[in-house]
Amino acid sequence: MLNTNKIRKFFPAIKAGRIVSNNAASTQIPVQLLDLLKKLSVKYDNVHRGQSDASMATTKEFEAAYETIAQFINAPSVKNIILYRNTTEAINAVMYSLLTEFKTGDNVVTTFMEHNSNYVPWYGLCKEILPKFGIKVECRLAKFDKNTGELDLEHLKSLVDNRTKLVCCTGASNFLGTKNPIKKIKEIADLSGYKQPSGEKRSYLLIDGAQTAPNIFIDVKALDIDFFVWSFHKMLAPFGVGALYAKEKLLLGMKPFLYGGDMIADGQVTPTKVGYNVLPWKFTAGTPNILGTILSAQSIRLLIDFALWPGKNVYFMSDKKLALADVKKAMANISEHEKDLMTEALNILQSIEGLNIYGPKNPSKRTSLVAFNHPQFSPFKIAENLNKMGIESRAGCHCATLAHHYYKLNPPASCRLSFYIYNDLNDVKKACLAVKKILTNK
């Protein structure tokens, strides 16, 4: 279990008295990372581009960050880790890098519960980009159960066939909170029979882990995922860094998404040929977000320390390799803490007459967010009134527009509360009782 009382002391936003319950969008930054940013700025320089002590020191910390990120998800090596600005750009990178491999008659399968970032790129590929080249590819959408919020695996299975190049699915919904069964989805993708350029006969699997990596233990090696993407601003780090994990053999065969700068092999540019850099730098064009990368890796180390030894720096700012057992235990503690928060939230919200709560009723099957609507109140008005009461929520489609339309909501919107490691039961009670007061005046 988490010692939330100790954890809260390290967050300026929480110490200021804010009840932050829009964490599914972005989490707050702990003081350790703010202090680290000041410390790094003294010796900051560009990476891979200088012989000064500052440049070499920054390069060392920058490259070590890749090691931490790889260890966090149990990736085989840093060669599997490509960094972008966010989850959205990482998904687009996969789309554009695979673009030249699609053939007429192929299809991509995704779901109605996706964040727009894991649907719109595939829509664009199928409806706008490939047709310009005379290539016809279909984008198929798998249903989910409106009552339970769970993915319809049988419908998903019916959509995947021997022309399905790629299956794209969220690991956990940012609207429903549903934790999807990645292993079962992988089994469906593996049985498609689609012939990839390598000769393999299966569909690739991309998991959008934006709501998964911050909350649930992920072992990409054990899950055998082809592509896994997530953002660090949802797990304590500042904005600006997202990660793509991909199998090394796929990255070796894929075309770069962005061209120029560090993705070029040293000196290998001629009028007739350009040589690409080794992995992971093959997909890293231009000057990267150096400080953001270092801070993102340290946010992982700090998250594990918070979950296991709050107040102690066991992994944070150390050279210690992340032990998979520690990562697993830390994420289990976070999941258990969030389960307790959701149990309390659902108990209160379910007592409100007329309130429609989306997603699984069992807190074990969802992450720490809950979206809801009331027939007599606009979700935007609920959020506005919550704000007046000091509760930070979010109203809108949460970029899960397909799912809102799936429920035939007009407007396609809901109000959402979402919690993280620094939230305690008192935060949850205040937030949910405030919702009850707004809707019932009690």
C-alpha positions as CSV (number, residue, x, y, z in Angstrom):
1,M,0.0,0.0,0.0
2,L,1.1,3.6,-0.6
3,N,2.0,6.0,2.2
4,T,0.0,8.9,0.7
5,N,0.7,11.1,3.7
6,K,4.4,11.1,3.0
7,I,4.0,11.3,-0.8
8,R,1.8,14.4,-0.6
9,K,4.5,16.4,1.1
10,F,6.6,16.4,-2.1
11,F,4.0,18.0,-4.3
12,P,3.7,21.9,-4.2
13,A,0.3,21.8,-5.8
14,I,-1.1,19.4,-3.1
15,K,0.6,21.4,-0.3
16,A,-1.1,24.5,-1.7
17,G,-4.4,22.8,-0.9
18,R,-5.6,21.9,-4.4
19,I,-7.8,18.9,-4.8
20,V,-6.4,17.7,-8.1
21,S,-8.8,15.2,-9.7
22,N,-7.9,15.6,-13.4
23,N,-4.9,13.4,-13.3
24,A,-5.9,11.3,-16.3
25,A,-5.1,14.4,-18.4
26,S,-1.8,15.3,-16.6
27,T,-0.3,14.7,-13.2
28,Q,1.5,17.2,-10.9
29,I,5.2,17.6,-10.7
30,P,7.1,16.7,-7.4
31,V,9.6,19.1,-5.9
32,Q,12.5,16.7,-6.6
33,L,12.1,17.1,-10.3
34,L,11.8,20.8,-10.0
35,D,15.0,20.9,-8.0
36,L,16.7,18.6,-10.5
37,L,15.8,20.9,-13.4
38,K,17.6,23.8,-11.7
39,K,20.6,21.6,-11.0
40,L,20.8,20.4,-14.6
41,S,20.6,23.9,-16.0
42,V,24.0,24.7,-14.5
43,K,25.8,22.2,-16.7
44,Y,23.3,21.9,-19.6
45,D,24.6,21.5,-23.1
46,N,23.6,19.7,-26.4
47,V,24.1,16.0,-26.7
48,H,26.0,14.0,-29.3
49,R,27.3,17.3,-30.6
50,G,30.3,18.5,-28.6
51,Q,33.5,17.7,-26.9
52,S,33.1,19.9,-23.8
53,D,32.8,18.5,-20.3
54,A,29.2,19.8,-20.2
55,S,28.2,18.2,-23.5
56,M,29.7,14.9,-22.6
57,A,28.1,14.9,-19.1
58,T,24.7,15.8,-20.5
59,T,25.0,13.1,-23.1
60,K,25.8,10.5,-20.5
61,E,22.7,11.4,-18.4
62,F,20.6,11.6,-21.6
63,E,21.6,8.2,-22.7
64,A,21.3,6.7,-19.2
65,A,17.6,8.0,-19.3
66,Y,17.0,5.6,-22.2
67,E,18.3,2.7,-20.0
68,T,15.8,3.6,-17.2
69,I,12.9,3.9,-19.6
70,A,13.7,0.5,-21.2
71,Q,14.1,-1.2,-17.8
72,F,10.7,0.2,-16.6
73,I,8.8,-1.8,-19.2
74,N,11.3,-4.7,-19.3
75,A,12.4,-3.9,-22.9
76,P,15.4,-5.9,-24.1
77,S,17.5,-2.8,-24.7
78,V,17.6,1.0,-25.4
79,K,17.4,0.0,-29.1
80,N,13.7,-0.6,-28.5
81,I,13.0,2.9,-27.1
82,I,12.1,5.9,-29.3
83,L,11.2,9.2,-27.7
84,Y,8.7,11.7,-29.1
85,R,6.8,14.7,-27.8
86,N,3.8,12.6,-26.5
87,T,1.8,9.4,-27.1
88,T,0.0,11.0,-30.0
89,E,3.2,11.7,-31.9
90,A,4.5,8.2,-31.1
91,I,1.4,6.6,-32.7
92,N,1.7,8.9,-35.7
93,A,5.3,7.7,-36.0
94,V,4.2,4.1,-36.2
95,M,1.5,5.1,-38.8
96,Y,3.9,7.0,-41.1
97,S,6.7,4.5,-40.7
98,L,4.5,1.6,-41.7
99,L,2.7,3.6,-44.4
100,T,4.7,2.2,-47.4
101,E,4.0,-1.4,-46.3
102,F,0.2,-1.2,-46.8
103,K,-1.4,-2.8,-49.8
104,T,-4.9,-2.5,-51.3
105,G,-7.3,-4.9,-49.5
106,D,-5.5,-4.5,-46.1
107,N,-7.2,-3.3,-43.0
108,V,-6.4,-1.8,-39.6
109,V,-8.6,-2.8,-36.6
110,T,-9.1,-0.5,-33.6
111,T,-12.0,0.1,-31.2
112,F,-14.8,2.4,-30.3
113,M,-13.2,3.1,-26.9
114,E,-10.0,4.6,-28.2
115,H,-8.6,8.0,-27.5
116,N,-8.7,10.1,-30.7
117,S,-4.9,9.6,-31.0
118,N,-5.3,5.9,-31.6
119,Y,-8.1,6.3,-34.1
120,V,-7.7,9.5,-36.1
121,P,-4.2,8.6,-37.4
122,W,-5.6,5.4,-38.8
123,Y,-8.6,7.2,-40.2
124,G,-6.3,9.6,-41.9
125,L,-4.2,6.8,-43.3
126,C,-7.2,4.9,-44.7
127,K,-9.4,7.8,-45.8
128,E,-7.0,10.6,-46.7
129,I,-3.4,9.5,-47.3
130,L,-3.3,6.1,-48.9
131,P,-6.2,6.9,-51.3
132,K,-4.0,9.6,-52.8
133,F,-1.7,6.7,-54.0
134,G,-4.6,4.6,-55.2
135,I,-4.3,2.2,-52.2
136,K,-7.6,1.2,-50.5
137,V,-7.2,0.2,-46.9
138,E,-10.1,-0.2,-44.4
139,C,-10.3,1.0,-40.8
140,R,-12.5,-1.3,-38.7
141,L,-13.9,-0.6,-35.2
142,A,-14.6,-3.1,-32.5
143,K,-17.5,-2.6,-30.2
144,F,-17.6,-2.6,-26.4
145,D,-20.4,-3.5,-24.0
146,K,-22.2,-0.3,-23.0
147,N,-23.2,-1.6,-19.6
148,T,-20.0,-3.2,-18.4
149,G,-17.6,-1.0,-20.5
150,E,-15.6,-4.1,-21.5
151,L,-14.3,-4.7,-24.9
152,D,-16.3,-7.1,-27.1
153,L,-13.5,-9.7,-27.8
154,E,-15.8,-11.8,-30.0
155,H,-16.5,-8.8,-32.2
156,L,-12.9,-7.8,-32.3
157,K,-12.0,-11.4,-33.3
158,S,-14.6,-11.2,-36.1
159,L,-13.0,-8.1,-37.6
160,V,-9.4,-9.5,-37.6
161,D,-8.7,-11.5,-40.7
162,N,-5.8,-12.4,-43.0
163,R,-5.7,-8.9,-44.4
164,T,-5.4,-7.2,-41.0
165,K,-1.9,-5.6,-40.9
166,L,-2.3,-4.0,-37.5
167,V,-4.5,-4.2,-34.4
168,C,-4.5,-1.0,-32.3
169,C,-6.1,-1.0,-28.9
170,T,-5.9,1.0,-25.7
171,G,-4.5,-0.7,-22.7
172,A,-7.0,1.2,-20.5
173,S,-9.7,3.6,-21.6
174,N,-9.4,7.3,-20.5
175,F,-13.2,7.6,-20.5
176,L,-14.5,4.2,-19.3
177,G,-11.5,3.4,-17.1
178,T,-11.6,-0.2,-18.5
179,K,-8.4,-2.3,-18.3
180,N,-8.3,-4.3,-21.5
181,P,-7.0,-7.9,-21.6
182,I,-3.8,-7.3,-23.6
183,K,-2.8,-11.0,-23.6
184,K,-6.2,-12.0,-25.2
185,I,-6.0,-9.2,-27.7
186,K,-2.5,-10.4,-28.6
187,E,-3.8,-13.9,-29.2
188,I,-6.4,-12.6,-31.6
189,A,-3.8,-10.6,-33.5
190,D,-1.4,-13.6,-33.7
191,L,-4.0,-15.8,-35.3
192,S,-4.9,-13.5,-38.2
193,G,-2.6,-15.1,-40.8
194,Y,-1.6,-11.7,-42.3
195,K,1.7,-12.1,-44.1
196,Q,4.1,-9.3,-43.0
197,P,7.2,-8.3,-45.0
198,S,9.4,-10.4,-42.7
199,G,7.4,-13.5,-43.7
200,E,5.6,-13.7,-40.3
201,K,2.0,-14.6,-40.5
202,R,0.2,-12.5,-37.9
203,S,-1.1,-8.9,-37.3
204,Y,1.1,-6.4,-35.5
205,L,-0.3,-5.2,-32.1
206,L,0.0,-1.6,-31.0
207,I,-1.1,-0.8,-27.4
208,D,-1.9,2.8,-26.4
209,G,-0.5,2.8,-22.9
210,A,-1.1,6.4,-22.0
211,Q,-3.5,5.3,-19.2
212,T,-1.7,2.0,-18.6
213,A,2.0,2.8,-17.9
214,P,1.3,5.2,-15.0
215,N,-1.1,2.8,-13.3
216,I,-0.3,-0.9,-14.2
217,F,2.8,-3.0,-14.4
218,I,3.8,-3.6,-18.0
219,D,6.3,-6.2,-19.2
220,V,6.6,-5.8,-22.9
221,K,8.8,-8.9,-23.2
222,A,6.3,-11.1,-21.4
223,L,3.3,-9.6,-23.3
224,D,5.2,-9.9,-26.6
225,I,3.7,-6.5,-27.8
226,D,5.0,-5.1,-31.1
227,F,4.4,-1.4,-30.2
228,F,3.7,0.2,-26.9
229,V,3.3,4.0,-26.4
230,W,2.8,6.3,-23.4
231,S,3.5,9.8,-22.1
232,F,5.5,10.9,-19.1
233,H,3.3,13.9,-18.3
234,K,0.7,11.4,-16.9
235,M,3.3,10.0,-14.5
236,L,4.8,13.0,-12.7
237,A,7.1,14.4,-15.3
238,P,6.7,17.8,-17.1
239,F,5.1,18.0,-20.5
240,G,7.0,17.2,-23.7
241,V,8.1,13.6,-23.7
242,G,6.3,10.5,-24.9
243,A,7.8,7.0,-25.6
244,L,7.4,4.4,-28.3
245,Y,8.6,0.9,-27.5
246,A,8.9,-1.3,-30.6
247,K,10.5,-4.7,-31.3
248,E,14.0,-4.2,-32.7
249,K,13.5,-6.2,-35.8
250,L,10.5,-4.0,-36.7
251,L,12.4,-0.8,-36.1
252,L,15.3,-2.0,-38.3
253,G,12.9,-2.6,-41.2
254,M,10.7,0.5,-40.8
255,K,11.3,3.9,-42.5
256,P,12.0,6.9,-40.2
257,F,9.1,9.2,-39.4
258,L,11.2,12.4,-39.3
259,Y,14.3,13.0,-41.3
260,G,17.5,15.1,-40.5
261,G,19.9,15.7,-37.7
262,D,20.8,12.9,-35.3
263,M,19.0,10.2,-37.3
264,I,21.7,10.4,-39.9
265,A,24.8,8.2,-39.5
266,D,27.9,10.3,-39.0
267,G,29.2,11.7,-42.3
268,Q,26.9,9.5,-44.4
269,V,25.2,12.1,-46.5
270,T,26.0,12.3,-50.3
271,P,24.1,13.4,-53.4
272,T,23.2,9.7,-54.0
273,K,22.8,8.1,-50.6
274,V,22.0,8.9,-47.0
275,G,22.9,6.5,-44.2
276,Y,20.7,6.2,-41.2
277,N,22.0,6.1,-37.6
278,V,21.9,3.0,-35.4
279,L,19.0,2.4,-33.1
280,P,17.5,4.2,-31.3
281,W,18.9,7.3,-32.9
282,K,17.6,6.3,-36.3
283,F,14.2,7.7,-35.3
284,T,15.5,10.7,-33.5
285,A,15.6,13.7,-35.9
286,G,17.1,17.0,-34.8
287,T,17.9,18.1,-31.3
288,P,15.8,16.2,-28.8
289,N,14.1,17.3,-25.6
290,I,17.2,16.7,-23.5
291,L,16.1,18.0,-20.1
292,G,12.6,16.6,-20.6
293,T,14.1,13.1,-21.3
294,I,16.3,13.2,-18.2
295,L,13.5,14.4,-16.0
296,S,11.1,11.8,-17.5
297,A,13.5,8.9,-16.7
298,Q,14.0,10.3,-13.2
299,S,10.2,10.5,-12.8
300,I,10.1,6.7,-13.2
301,R,12.8,6.3,-10.6
302,L,10.9,8.7,-8.2
303,L,7.6,6.9,-8.8
304,I,9.1,3.6,-7.8
305,D,10.6,5.2,-4.7
306,F,7.3,6.8,-3.8
307,A,5.5,3.5,-4.2
308,L,8.0,1.5,-2.1
309,W,10.1,3.8,0.1
310,P,8.5,7.3,0.2
311,G,10.9,9.9,1.4
312,K,14.0,7.8,0.5
313,N,16.0,8.1,-2.7
314,V,16.8,4.5,-3.5
315,Y,16.5,4.8,-7.3
316,F,16.0,8.5,-7.8
317,M,19.3,10.1,-9.0
318,S,21.2,6.8,-8.7
319,D,22.9,4.6,-11.3
320,K,21.2,1.6,-9.8
321,K,19.5,-0.6,-12.5
322,L,15.8,-0.9,-12.0
323,A,15.0,-4.4,-10.6
324,L,12.0,-5.8,-12.4
325,A,10.6,-7.2,-9.1
326,D,10.7,-3.7,-7.6
327,V,8.9,-2.2,-10.6
328,K,6.3,-4.9,-10.4
329,K,5.8,-4.4,-6.7
330,A,5.7,-0.6,-7.0
331,M,3.1,-0.7,-9.8
332,A,1.0,-3.3,-7.8
333,N,1.0,-0.9,-4.8
334,I,-0.2,2.0,-7.1
335,S,-2.9,-0.3,-8.6
336,E,-4.1,-1.3,-5.1
337,H,-4.2,2.3,-3.9
338,E,-6.2,3.3,-7.0
339,K,-8.6,0.4,-6.4
340,D,-9.3,1.7,-2.9
341,L,-9.9,5.2,-4.2
342,M,-12.2,3.9,-6.9
343,T,-14.1,1.8,-4.4
344,E,-14.9,4.9,-2.4
345,A,-15.7,7.0,-5.4
346,L,-18.1,4.4,-6.9
347,N,-19.8,3.9,-3.5
348,I,-20.6,7.6,-3.2
349,L,-21.4,8.2,-6.9
350,Q,-23.7,5.2,-7.2
351,S,-25.8,6.6,-4.4
352,I,-26.8,9.6,-6.5
353,E,-30.2,9.0,-8.1
354,G,-30.2,9.3,-11.9
355,L,-26.4,9.5,-12.3
356,N,-25.1,7.5,-15.3
357,I,-21.6,6.1,-14.5
358,Y,-19.6,4.7,-17.4
359,G,-17.3,1.7,-17.4
360,P,-16.9,-1.3,-15.1
361,K,-18.7,-1.4,-11.8
362,N,-15.9,-3.5,-10.3
363,P,-13.1,-1.2,-9.2
364,S,-10.6,-3.9,-9.9
365,K,-11.4,-3.8,-13.6
366,R,-10.7,-0.1,-14.0
367,T,-8.0,2.5,-13.5
368,S,-8.6,5.4,-11.1
369,L,-10.9,7.5,-13.1
370,V,-14.7,7.7,-13.3
371,A,-16.8,9.6,-15.9
372,F,-20.5,10.2,-15.5
373,N,-23.6,12.2,-16.7
374,H,-26.9,13.3,-15.2
375,P,-29.9,13.8,-17.4
376,Q,-30.8,17.1,-15.7
377,F,-27.3,18.7,-15.6
378,S,-24.8,19.6,-18.3
379,P,-21.5,17.9,-17.6
380,F,-19.8,21.3,-18.2
381,K,-22.0,22.9,-15.6
382,I,-21.2,20.2,-13.1
383,A,-17.4,20.8,-13.7
384,E,-17.9,24.5,-13.4
385,N,-19.7,24.1,-10.1
386,L,-17.1,21.7,-8.9
387,N,-14.4,24.2,-9.6
388,K,-16.2,26.8,-7.5
389,M,-16.1,24.2,-4.7
390,G,-12.4,23.7,-5.1
391,I,-12.6,20.4,-7.0
392,E,-10.6,20.2,-10.3
393,S,-12.4,17.9,-12.7
394,R,-12.8,17.8,-16.4
395,A,-15.9,18.0,-18.7
396,G,-15.9,17.2,-22.4
397,C,-15.3,14.2,-24.6
398,H,-11.8,13.6,-23.1
399,C,-10.6,12.9,-26.6
400,A,-12.7,9.7,-26.5
401,T,-15.2,11.1,-29.1
402,L,-16.1,7.8,-30.7
403,A,-17.1,6.3,-27.3
404,H,-19.3,9.3,-26.5
405,H,-21.0,9.0,-29.8
406,Y,-21.3,5.3,-29.2
407,Y,-23.6,6.1,-26.2
408,K,-25.5,8.6,-28.4
409,L,-24.6,11.4,-26.0
410,N,-25.6,14.9,-27.1
411,P,-23.4,16.8,-26.7
412,P,-20.7,14.1,-26.8
413,A,-19.4,14.9,-23.3
414,S,-19.2,13.7,-19.7
415,C,-17.8,14.9,-16.5
416,R,-14.7,13.0,-15.2
417,L,-12.8,12.7,-11.9
418,S,-9.4,11.0,-12.0
419,F,-6.9,10.4,-9.2
420,Y,-3.3,9.4,-8.7
421,I,-0.7,8.5,-6.1
422,Y,-0.9,11.8,-4.1
423,N,-4.7,11.6,-3.8
424,D,-6.1,10.1,-0.6
425,L,-9.5,8.9,0.4
426,N,-10.3,12.4,1.8
427,D,-9.8,13.9,-1.7
428,V,-12.1,11.3,-3.2
429,K,-14.8,11.9,-0.6
430,K,-14.6,15.7,-1.0
431,A,-14.8,15.4,-4.8
432,C,-17.6,12.8,-4.9
433,L,-19.7,14.4,-2.1
434,A,-19.4,17.7,-4.0
435,V,-20.8,16.0,-7.1
436,K,-23.7,14.7,-4.9
437,K,-24.3,18.2,-3.4
438,I,-24.5,19.8,-6.9
439,L,-26.9,17.1,-8.2
440,T,-29.1,16.7,-5.2
441,N,-28.5,19.8,-3.1
442,K,-27.8,17.5,-0.2
